[in-house]
Each structure stands twice: as structure tokens, then as C-alpha cells.
Amino acid sequence: MSRFVFALFCLLACLPAMASGLRLRAALLYRRSGSIQLRGQSYSSALNPQRFLPKAYLLDGADDLGYGDRYFEDGYVCMDPGSGNVNSPLPDSTWNWGYQNAAQYDAEAHTLSFLAKKTVEQRLVEELSLHSAQQRHSFSASEALGLELAGEYGSLQCCGGELALSLGWLWIPEWQRRLDVRSFSGSFWLREGLRDLQQRYTYASYGAELPPPGHAGSYAGPFDQPPQESTVLIHNKPEYIENVSLGGFQAQSEEQVFLHNKVRYKIDWQEQEFFVGPQFRKPLCQSLDCCLSARLSLRYLHCAVKRQEQLYQKNQQGTQVLQQWRDSSSSSRLMPGAGLAVALEKQLGKGFFAGIQLAWNYYPRQISFRSGPDRLRIRRSALDGAAQIGYRF
């Protein structure tokens, strides 16, 4: 577009017919385009908390359900010479066991259960509190300097003034904006300590009737000669272990952990605009003119956005990054619009003039740019101020 406008001005300047009625001007432009609205959810707020929370655990030194000697509050199950012996007809069995209460035996399931108490280590994650909000920020879209080149041609007398056709192009070079925002925070307590744990071990029997409660079997071998006293075999390896109850937690250490995110934006912005419309010029005094212009315009925007979000955890050991995300996007848009401009021009002599101009532009089409989960929306208006100098042929 810029090459086309420059070529057009050069063509107009070369036309011999332009010896009368052509005005060319250049202006240093200051544009204020309202604001850019930034909206969207952060990646951190959409993250499942279980992905960044420390793992809570009950470290009970869990039994591997293998062969072994185990002593309980209401009995014991130990190995005998045949337990785990590959040469034994029943390597999973043992004669070496005892129990105390009839309630320990489940006749339907043919199982025998025992209770054990132990003190275990435990880590707790408690009092989790998370706060997230939709990101809503507004910041100046284009408070920047630019260049405007324009020309007017024609000299139709009307209402005590002159009516001409105005044609122009403005350019705002690339500018950069950096923005840091936070939209997610949270905290939790991490506690580590000891807890009393009661567990139930369940063993399978072979279906035979058990000796009465108080039985205390033992056998030292050999494994292929069963003991002479009346007894039965049960499994030496437990079928399963279940936690029955937990006692009080005795905290040995605790700390509060804080979470927050930080989102960094780097926005590169460039725009150009072509406009055309009628201009009415009326002298206010001998060397001062007032100009009023109506214009139709086409605005070109190019926006490149780089977005980086990091989720931080802060505790007694310091601050660390738990997770980070990066996004990058670049796109261009066209915005048709209309506007009004008013200018005061001082005639300097020999065809030169200088002045100031104020213009307001409105663009009915709202456009937006995406970057990751965020959307940048462009306000529909722009206000321009310019200091200009020109020449009338």
C-alpha cells in the first residue's frame, strides 16, 4: 500500500496540470488508538491441581504379601521348614501359627484374620486454596508517532471557501509493548509426621476345621513329617492386607506453600492507513485558513504476539517453576472506517504553509487477535494529532 501511495504522489507532482490547485503536505503524527483489551483464562487455572501438588502418602512399609514370620496382637503366622520350600507338597502352607479368638475365623470364606498395630510415616496436603480470575486488562494500543503524507487537488469555490479532493496515507512504524500480569494464586499446607495404624491381615485356610481359640502351633521339621499333635495347615502368605483404623497424627514438620502464575506478553504492532474524501477550506484572516475534511479510510494492522506463562511454587527452600507454556502468533487485519479532520494552516509565503491538525476516526468492524488462551480486542476509534508543513503549487 505504501508504494502505491508514494507512486501516486509522484505522479500527481509530475502532472503539468497540477501547476495550479495542488497542495502536498507532510505531517508528524501522534496517534492514540484508545486501548487493546486483553481477555482469557490462564493455563494455570485450567490445570488439574493434582498435577502440581506434592504427593500425599501413608508410608507404612507395606508388606509384600510374601513368605515370612509375622506377629500380631491376636496371634502369629510364622514359617515352618516346608514354607516356601519347592520340594514341599504345599509350599505356601505352615503348621507354625496360632490365634486367640473365634471371631478371627470366617467359616464361609475359610479365612483367618489377625490385627497388627504399627506407627507409620505420613505426608498430608491440607487447606488447599486456589484463586483464579479471567484475565481482563486494557492498555494503550498505539500511543506512537507516525508519518502522514497527503494531497488535495481541485479548487471549486463554494460557500465563501474552496472545496477540494483530499487523498492521503499515514504510517505508524513498528512499536513494541511488554506486559506482565498475574491471574492465578493459591496456597496449601504440607505436613509430615507419624500416625498410628491398625491393619488386618487375612490368611486362607484349607477348609479343615480349626483347633479351638488359643491354639499355638509350632514345628521345626522335617517338612515331610507332620507334627504328631492335632493341628491343621493354613497359608503362610496373607491373601490381602487392609487398613482398619488410623490413630492421631503427630506432626513433626509443616510448611505453607504458595502458588502463583506470571504471564508475559511481547506485542509488536504496525499500522498503515489510506484515506480519501472531500476537504472544505475557508480563510479566517489574511494568512490563516481553517480546513474541514470528511474521509473514508482503510486501516491495515499487523500484530505479532509472544506469550509465556509460568506457574511458580514458593516454599522454605525457595521459588521454583512447576510448569511453563509458550505461544506465538502473527496476523494482519483490514479495518474500513470513516472520520473527520479539522486543521488550522498558516500561509508562510511563496506557496509554503504550516499548521496543526486534529482527526477522529471510527472503524465499525471490531477485530481481534488470538495468542494461546487469550484474545486481544482492538478498540474501534483512533484520535490523531499532527503538526504539518506543505506546499501549494
N, C-alpha and C positions, 0 to 999 in steps of 0.2 A: 504494500500500500504506500509506503514512504517513497519508493522510487517513482511510483506513478504520480504522486503529488509534486515531487521535485521536477519531473519532466513536464508536467502541466504548467508549472510556474515559469519554467524556462521558455516554453512555447509561447505563453502569453507575453512574456517580456520581449520576445523577438518579433512579435507581430507589429508591423508598422501602424496598423490601425489603433494601436494602444498608445500612440503618442498623445492622445487626449482621453481622459476618463478612466485611466487605470491607476489603481492605488495598490501598492505592495507594502506589507508591513511584517515585521518580526517582533516577537514578544517573549519576554522571560515570564514563564507561567508558574503560578503556585496553585496546585490543585488539592482540595480537601474533599475526599470521596466518602464522607460520612464514616462508616465503620464496616468492618468484617465481623460477622457473628460466627462464633465457633461453638458447635454443639455436638454432643455424642457421649457415649459411655466409654469408660476406660476398659482395657483388657483386664486390669487387676480386679475390678468389681465383678466381672463375669467369671472369674476363676473359682473353681471349687476349692473351698477353704482347706479340704483335706490334702490338697497338693502342696501347700506351703506350710502347714502346721507340723511341728515335730511329732513323731510317732509316740503315742501313749502306749505303755506296755505294763504287764504284770510279769516280772521276771521270776518265775517260780522254779527254775531249774527243772523244767518239765521232764518227767520220767519218759524214757524212750520205749516203754512197754516191752522191754526185753527181759531176759533171764536175770535173776538177782535175788538178794536177801532183803526183805522189806519188813519193817516192824511198825505196828500200828497201835492205836490206843486200845483196840479191842481184839488183838490177835497178831499173828505174824504169818508170813509165807516166805519160806527160805528154800534154797536149792538142796537137793539130795544128790547122791552120786549119779543118778540117771538123768537129772535135769540138764537139758542141752547136750546130752551125750548122743551122738549119731548112732551108736550101737544099741541104744535102749529102744525097746519096743514102743515106748511112749516118752519121747524126749522132752515134750512140753510139760510133763507131769512132775509132781513131787509128793512124797509122803510127809515131808517136813513142814507141817503147818498146824495152826491152832486158832480157835476162835472162842468167844465168850458168851455171845447172846444168840438166842434162837432167831431173833428178828433179823439177824445178818443173812439168813438163808432165804432165798426165793425158790420155793419148791417148783413153781410153774416154769420158771426160766432156768432152773438148775444152776443158779449163780450164788456166790458167796461174796459179801461186800465187807470192807473194812474202812475205818476212818483214820485219817492222819492229819496232824497239825504241823504247820511249819511257818516260819517267818520269811517273807519274800520281799524283794525289791519291787517298787512300783514307781512309774512316772505318770503324772496326771497333767492334762492340759485343760485348764478350767477358766471360767469367766471370760469366754471369748466374746469380744465386742467388735463389730465391723460397721463402718460407716462409709457409704458411697453415695455420690450425687451425680446427676447428669452434668457434664461439663457445659457451662454457659459463660462465654467470655466474649466481650466486644473490644475491639481495638481499632485504631485508625487504619483505614485501608490504604490511603495514598496521600499522606501529607508530604508532598515531594515537589521538587522543582522540575519544570519541563520546558519545552520549546514549542511555540506556536508560530506557524507561517500562514499568512492569509492574504487574500487579494480581493479587491472589489472592482467591478467593471460596470460601466454604464452611468449615465448622468441624466436621468429622467426627472424633470422639475415637477415637484408635487408638494402642495400644502406649504409653500414657502421654504422648501428644502429640496434635497436630492434623494432619489431612490436608485439603488444600485443592487447588483447581484454579488453576494459575498460567498467566497469559496475558501476553505481553509483546512489545515491539517495540524494536529498537535501530537507531540511525542513526549512521553514521560519515561525516561530511561529506567533500567532495572534497578530496583531498590530491594533491600533485604530487611526482614523483620524476624527477630527471635523472641520466643515467648516460652516461659516456664510456668506450668500450672500443676496443681495437686487436686485430685478428685476422690481419693480413696485413703482411708486410715483405719486403724484397728489396734487392738491390744489383747493380750491374754496372759495368764499366769502359768508358768511352768514349775511344777513342784515335783520333787523326788524324795522318796523316803521308804519306810518299812511298813508292812501290813501283815497281820496275822491271817493265815489262810487255812481253811479246813477243806480237805479233799476226800472224796470217796473212791476207793479202788474196788473194782468189780472183777471177780475171777469166775471162770466157768468150772463146774464140777462135771463128773462123768455120768451123772444121773443116779448114782447109787445113794442109798440112804446114809446121811452123815451121822457121825458119832454125836452124842449129846453135847450141849454147850459146856465149855470148859476143857474140851479136847485139846491136847498139846502133843502132837505127833513129832517124832524125830526119827532119823535113820541115817546111819553113816556108811552103809553099804554092805556087801557089794550091790550094785544096782540091779543085778539079775536075780537076787534072792530077797523077796519082800519080807518086811518085818513080821514077826510072829503075832504081835498084839493086834487086836481088832482095830482096823483103820481103813481109810479109803484114800484114793488119789484125787487131787484137784490140779488144775493148771498152775504152773509156776509163773507164767506171764499173764499180767492182767489184760482183760478184754478192753477196758477203757478206764479213763480217769476223769472225774468231773469235780468242779469246784462247788462245794456245798454252801459255804458262807465266808464272808470277809469280816475281819475284825477292824478295829480302829486304825486309821492311817497316822503314822508318826512322821511328820515332815522333817527331813534333815537339811534340805536346801530348797529355796524358792527364788524365783526372779520374775519380774514383769518384762514381757517382750512387746515391743511396739512395731507396728507395720505402717508403711505409707508408700505411696507411689509418687513419681515425678514424671511429667510428660513434657518433653522439649520439642518445640516446633521451630523449624527454619523455613521461612516463607520468602521466596523470590518472586518479585512482581514486576510486570512490564505492561504498558498500555500505549495504544495509539488511537487516534480518533480523526475521522474525516467528517466535515460538516459543510452544508450549503444552505443558503437561504437569502431572503431579501434584507437589505440594510437601508434604513432611513437616516439621513444626515441633515441636521439643521444648525445653522450658525447661531451661537448665543451672543457673540460680540464680534469684533473685527477679526480676531485671530483665534477664537475658541469655538470649537464645534462640539455638538452632542450627537452621538450615534446610538441608534437603537436597532438591534438585529434580532430577527427570529431565525432559528436554524433547525434543520433536520440533521441528525448525526448518526454515524455508525461507529461504535466503540469496539475496539479489539483488545482483549485481555489475555495475557499469558501468565499462568500461575504454576509454580513448582513448589511442592510442599514435602519436606522431610520430617518424619515424626519418629521419635524414640521415647518409649515408655519403659521405666524400670520400677520394679517392686522391691522395696528395701525392708530389711529386718534389723532392728536395733535392740541389743541386749547388753549385758555387762561386758561381753568380750569385744563389743564394737558394733559397727554397722556393716552389713553385707548385702549384696544384691542377690535376691532369690530367683528372679526371672526378669527377662527383658524382651521387648518386641521392637521391631523396626519396620517402618513403612515409608514408601516413597512414591509420589505420583506427580505427574506433569500433564497439563492440558490447557487448551485455549478455548475461548468463547467469543461470540459476537453479540453485541447488545445494541439494537436500534434505539434511538431516543430523539428527544426534541429539547430545545432550550431557548433562553432569552439572554441577550448580552447588551449591556449599556456601557458606553465609553465616552470619555472626555478627551478631546485632541487639541493640542496647541500647535498652531502653524508656526514653523520656525523660519520660513523663508526659503526661496529657491527650491520649492517643492517638498521640502522635508517637514515632517511633523512628528510629534511625540505625544504620548498620552498614557492614560490608565484605563483598564477595562475590568468589569465585573460581569461574570456569566454564571448562570444557573442552568444545569442540565438534568433532565429526568429520563430514566430508562424504564419503561413499563415491564420489561421482562426481567424477572428475578432469576439469577443463575447461582450455581453452587459448584464447589469442588470437593471431592472426597479424598481423605487420607486415612487409611485404616478404618477404625470405627467412627471417626469424626467427619463432620461436614462443615465446610466453610461457605457461608452465605454472604453475598455481596449486596450492600445497600443500593437502592435504586437511584440515588441522586448524587450529584457532584457540584461543588462550588469552586469556581476558578477566579483568581485574581491575577492580573497581568500588568506589567509595565512594557510599553511598546514604542517602537520607533519605525517610521516608514517614509515612503517617498511617493509623491503624486506626479505622474507623467503629464 
